[in-house]
Amino acid sequence: MEADTPQIRKPFFTFLPVVLVFIWLVVIAFFGRSFPLNPVDVLVLSAVYLLFACTSVWGIGWLTTVH
């Protein structure tokens, strides 16, 4: 028989930055002024943000394996 492995509980404070960023984006979405953007511009901006996010995640993963 295997012993029960203890569950690792993450405190609420680890998720707090994600919650704060989400709330801030919702506030900006509702109270910010809208900009007329072409669909191509939105696609380019989305691709740039996606590349930035992927580069950040992969870079942090690489740094954790190197150091």
Secondary structure as UniProt FT lines:
FT   HELIX           12..31
FT   HELIX           39..66
//
